[in-house]
Amino acid sequence: MKRLFYRIYALMFNMSAALFPVKNKRAAFVSMHNENFKDSLGAVMEEFRRRGFECVEITRRDLDIAIRNVPRVFSFFFQKSRLLATSRYVFLNDNFLPMAILNFKPDAIVTQLWHAEGAFKRFGLAIEQPGQLRQDEIAANRKLSFVVCSSEAVVPVYAEAFGVEEERVLPLGAPRTDFLLKEENKEKAQKSLEKAYPALRGKKLVLYAPTFRGTKEENETLLSHFDFELFRRECGEDYALLVRLHPQVHEKSDIPQFAFDVTDYSDVRELVLSCEALITDYSSICMDFSLLSKKTVFFAYDKEKYAKERSFYFDYDTKLPGGIAQTTAEVIRLLREPFDAERNNRFKKLNFDFCDCENAKRVADGIIGRS
């Protein structure tokens, strides 16, 4: 069904591209990953609005609603396809598979901002994919004018992941980090979180954010590997534990009552700013904590299996910004150890070239300047 919708969308888009001229002050922002634009895509959109551009928002929700709701078909397939087809600048934060069969105007500039920073686990064309998906991604990536990344060191990684020449990968910084690095946002984030969860007021917070696994069974049992009761006994006086499951984990997972389920909290950046430590496994959220020089403990109980299925861009055992644990007891021990600033700084330096809160401006200047 979705492939049929993609073809209808492409037909409407290509007709509009043939009939209507590009609007130089129109920019489209295609969000297939983060519908509330609390990411690099949103940061660049704010910058373009400040410069007087008409900004068009296109989200996964638009597609899902169009599939389920006939009255909304007109908006997605006719109105928004025309606005996208006539945008001078197009930005994305994930793969948009209909792009494989969209015919952009020659003067349209299409830029992939992606939804993560740096180089951690392999992604995109660097991993194995089903045949049709891979073909669609390759065809869609051929439409990209540029790919933006967070540091010069990871340019080859992004060139491989998107199948583009390194010259088209621009190390202009990660716009979403501008919000994280502004000191005034920390207090605002804490107030917003405490308003949503009053019981957190005045407590030290640690975030447990595991990533998804490849099978339904693995995702259903994901939290069973973490001994919540041991954590409560050992650390309950020191920390309030927040749990955030990955958006791709749709299976039912039991989170104990003493922990706070923040899976649906709308702004992960506020969680990053409010928590003083992170427990994760293979999630790129560790980039945010490294950027802010906050402790991360990597609870990698299935490291060997995960590495075989997905693999990493570096040696997992030696290059991470924090210690690795196989058990909850080891997680607790590592949380209590002093922060290893030198280890963290090596990781941070590799993945971030700019920490000046000017990344959104730098990206806007860089893309507009190349058009």
C-alpha positions in Angstrom: 0.0 0.0 0.0 2.8 2.5 0.9 4.5 1.9 -2.4 1.3 2.8 -4.2 1.1 6.0 -2.2 4.7 6.8 -3.0 3.9 6.5 -6.7 0.9 8.8 -6.4 2.9 11.3 -4.4 5.7 11.2 -7.0 3.2 11.7 -9.8 1.8 14.9 -8.1 5.2 16.1 -7.3 6.6 15.6 -10.8 3.6 17.3 -12.3 4.1 20.3 -10.0 7.9 20.4 -10.7 7.1 20.5 -14.5 4.4 23.2 -14.2 5.5 25.6 -11.5 8.8 27.5 -11.0 10.9 27.2 -7.9 10.4 29.9 -5.2 13.8 31.2 -4.1 12.5 32.1 -0.6 10.8 28.8 0.0 12.4 26.0 2.0 10.9 22.6 2.8 11.7 20.5 5.9 11.0 16.8 5.6 10.9 15.2 9.0 10.6 11.4 8.8 12.4 10.9 12.2 11.3 13.6 14.6 7.8 15.0 14.1 8.2 17.8 16.6 11.3 19.2 15.0 13.3 19.2 18.2 16.5 18.3 16.2 18.9 19.7 13.6 16.1 20.0 11.1 14.1 22.2 13.5 17.1 24.3 14.3 17.9 25.0 10.7 14.2 25.7 10.0 14.2 28.3 12.8 17.3 29.9 11.2 15.6 30.0 7.8 12.5 31.6 9.3 14.7 34.3 10.9 16.0 35.0 7.4 12.5 35.5 6.0 12.0 32.2 4.2 8.6 30.5 3.8 9.2 27.2 5.6 7.1 24.1 4.6 6.8 21.3 7.1 6.3 17.7 5.9 6.3 14.9 8.4 5.8 11.2 8.7 2.5 12.1 10.4 1.3 13.7 7.1 1.9 10.4 5.3 0.3 8.2 8.0 -2.8 10.4 8.2 -3.2 10.5 4.4 -3.2 6.8 4.3 -5.9 6.5 7.0 -7.9 9.6 6.4 -9.3 10.3 2.9 -10.0 14.1 3.5 -6.3 14.6 4.3 -5.2 13.0 1.1 -5.6 16.4 -0.8 -3.2 18.2 1.7 -0.5 15.6 1.4 -0.6 14.5 -2.2 -1.5 17.8 -3.8 -0.8 20.8 -1.7 2.4 19.6 0.1 3.8 17.8 -2.9 3.5 21.1 -4.9 5.2 23.1 -2.1 8.0 20.6 -1.9 8.4 20.6 -5.7 8.7 24.4 -5.8 11.1 24.8 -2.8 14.5 26.1 -3.6 15.9 24.4 -0.5 15.0 21.0 0.8 16.2 19.6 4.1 15.7 16.1 5.6 16.5 14.3 8.9 16.1 10.7 7.6 15.5 8.7 4.5 12.4 9.8 2.6 11.8 6.9 0.2 9.4 8.6 -2.2 12.5 10.7 -3.2 13.7 7.7 -5.2 11.1 8.7 -7.9 10.9 12.5 -7.5 12.3 14.7 -10.2 13.6 17.8 -8.5 14.2 21.0 -10.4 17.9 21.4 -11.4 18.2 24.5 -9.2 16.7 22.8 -6.0 19.3 22.1 -3.3 18.5 18.9 -1.3 20.4 18.5 2.0 20.5 15.6 4.3 21.0 16.7 8.0 20.4 13.2 9.5 19.1 12.8 13.0 22.3 11.8 14.8 25.8 13.1 15.2 29.3 11.7 14.7 30.2 8.1 14.0 29.0 5.3 16.3 27.1 2.3 15.0 27.1 1.7 11.2 24.0 3.0 9.3 22.6 3.7 5.9 24.3 2.0 3.0 27.1 0.8 5.4 24.8 -2.0 6.7 23.0 -4.9 5.1 19.5 -4.1 3.9 16.7 -5.9 2.1 17.1 -5.6 -1.7 14.2 -3.2 -2.5 14.9 -0.9 0.5 18.6 -0.7 -0.6 17.6 0.1 -4.1 15.2 2.8 -2.9 17.8 4.4 -0.6 20.4 4.5 -3.3 18.0 6.1 -5.8 16.8 8.6 -3.1 20.4 9.5 -2.1 21.2 10.3 -5.8 18.9 13.3 -5.4 21.0 14.7 -2.5 23.1 17.8 -3.2 24.8 17.8 0.2 25.1 15.8 3.4 25.9 17.7 6.6 27.9 16.1 9.4 29.3 17.2 12.8 33.1 16.9 12.2 35.6 16.6 9.5 36.8 13.3 10.9 33.5 11.6 10.1 33.2 12.8 6.5 34.2 9.4 5.0 31.6 7.7 7.3 28.8 9.9 5.9 30.0 9.6 2.3 29.8 5.8 2.6 26.4 5.8 4.5 24.7 7.9 1.8 26.7 6.8 -1.2 27.9 10.3 -2.1 31.4 11.7 -2.9 33.2 13.1 0.1 33.2 16.6 -1.6 29.5 16.7 -1.0 29.7 15.9 2.7 30.0 19.2 4.6 31.4 19.2 8.1 29.4 22.3 9.2 28.5 21.0 12.7 25.3 19.6 14.3 22.6 22.3 14.6 20.7 20.5 17.3 23.6 20.9 19.6 23.2 24.7 19.7 20.2 24.2 22.1 22.2 21.8 24.3 25.1 24.2 24.6 23.2 27.3 25.6 23.5 27.6 29.3 20.1 29.2 29.8 18.3 26.2 28.4 19.4 23.9 31.3 17.2 25.6 33.9 14.3 25.8 31.5 14.7 22.1 30.7 14.7 21.2 34.4 11.6 23.3 35.1 9.7 21.7 32.1 10.7 18.2 33.2 9.7 18.8 36.9 6.4 20.3 35.8 5.6 17.0 33.9 7.0 14.9 36.8 6.8 16.8 40.1 8.3 13.9 42.0 11.7 14.6 40.3 12.0 18.0 41.9 15.4 18.4 43.7 16.6 14.9 42.8 19.7 13.8 40.8 18.6 12.1 37.6 20.1 9.2 35.6 18.6 8.3 32.3 18.5 4.7 31.0 18.0 4.7 27.2 18.6 1.4 25.5 18.3 1.2 21.8 16.1 -1.3 19.9 17.1 -4.8 18.8 16.4 -6.7 15.6 13.6 -9.0 16.7 10.3 -8.6 18.5 11.3 -11.1 21.1 14.5 -9.3 21.9 12.6 -6.0 22.3 10.0 -7.6 24.5 12.7 -8.9 26.9 15.0 -5.8 26.6 14.4 -4.5 30.1 14.5 -7.9 31.7 18.3 -7.7 31.5 18.5 -4.7 33.8 18.1 -5.5 37.5 15.8 -2.6 38.5 15.4 -3.8 42.0 19.2 -4.0 42.6 19.5 -0.4 41.2 16.7 0.8 43.5 18.4 -0.8 46.6 21.9 0.4 45.7 21.2 3.8 44.1 17.7 4.7 45.1 18.9 7.2 47.7 21.3 8.8 45.2 19.4 8.9 41.9 15.9 9.0 40.4 15.9 6.6 37.4 14.3 7.7 34.1 13.7 5.1 31.4 13.3 6.1 27.7 12.7 3.3 25.2 13.6 3.8 21.5 10.7 4.9 19.2 11.2 1.6 17.2 10.4 -0.5 20.3 6.7 -1.0 20.0 6.5 -4.2 22.1 5.2 -4.0 25.6 7.9 -3.4 28.2 7.4 -3.4 31.9 9.0 -0.4 33.7 8.8 -0.7 37.5 6.7 1.9 39.3 9.6 3.4 41.2 11.2 4.4 37.8 9.9 7.2 35.6 8.8 6.2 32.1 9.8 9.2 29.9 9.5 7.3 26.6 6.8 9.7 25.4 8.4 12.9 26.8 8.4 15.2 23.8 11.9 16.7 24.0 14.8 14.4 24.5 17.1 17.4 24.6 15.5 18.4 27.9 16.2 15.0 29.4 19.8 15.3 28.3 20.2 18.7 30.0 18.4 17.6 33.2 20.1 14.2 33.8 23.6 14.1 35.1 24.4 10.5 33.9 23.3 8.1 31.1 23.0 4.4 30.9 22.8 3.1 27.4 24.1 0.4 25.1 24.5 1.3 21.5 22.4 4.4 21.2 23.8 7.6 19.7 22.3 9.6 22.6 25.7 9.0 24.1 26.9 11.8 21.7 24.9 14.4 23.6 26.2 13.3 27.0 29.8 13.3 25.7 29.3 16.8 24.2 28.2 18.1 27.6 31.0 16.2 29.4 28.5 14.0 31.4 29.1 10.4 32.4 27.8 7.5 30.2 27.9 3.9 31.3 27.4 1.4 28.5 25.3 -1.6 29.6 26.3 -4.0 26.7 25.1 -7.4 27.9 24.8 -8.6 24.3 27.8 -6.8 22.8 29.1 -9.7 20.7 25.7 -10.5 19.2 24.9 -6.9 18.4 28.3 -6.2 16.9 27.9 -9.1 14.5 24.4 -7.9 13.4 25.2 -4.1 13.2 28.9 -3.4 13.9 30.6 -0.1 14.8 32.9 2.4 13.2 35.5 1.9 15.9 36.6 -0.6 18.5 33.7 -0.6 21.0 35.9 -1.8 23.9 38.5 1.0 23.7 37.0 4.1 22.0 33.8 4.8 23.9 33.6 7.9 26.2 32.6 5.7 29.2 33.0 2.3 30.9 31.4 -0.9 29.6 29.2 -3.1 31.9 27.9 -6.6 31.4 25.7 -6.7 34.5 23.7 -4.2 36.5 26.1 -4.5 39.4 28.9 -3.3 37.1 26.7 -0.5 35.9 26.3 0.7 39.5 30.1 0.4 40.1 30.9 2.5 37.0 28.3 5.1 37.9 30.1 5.6 41.2 33.6 5.9 39.7 35.0 9.4 38.9 34.3 10.9 35.5 37.1 10.1 33.0 37.4 13.5 31.3 40.4 12.5 29.1 38.6 9.5 27.7 35.5 11.5 27.0 37.4 14.4 25.4 39.0 12.0 22.9 35.5 10.8 21.8 34.1 14.4 21.8 37.0 15.7 19.7 36.5 13.0 17.1 32.8 13.7 16.7 32.4 17.5 17.2 34.3 20.2 15.5 32.1 23.1 16.7 30.8 23.9 20.1 30.0 27.5 19.6 26.2 27.5 19.3 26.5 28.7 15.7 25.9 25.4 13.9 22.4 26.3 12.5 23.8 29.6 11.2 26.8 27.9 9.8 24.7 25.3 7.9 22.3 28.0 6.5 25.3 30.1 5.4 27.0 27.0 3.9 24.0 25.8 1.9 22.8 29.1 0.7 26.4 30.1 -0.2 26.7 27.0 -2.4 23.4 27.6 -4.3 
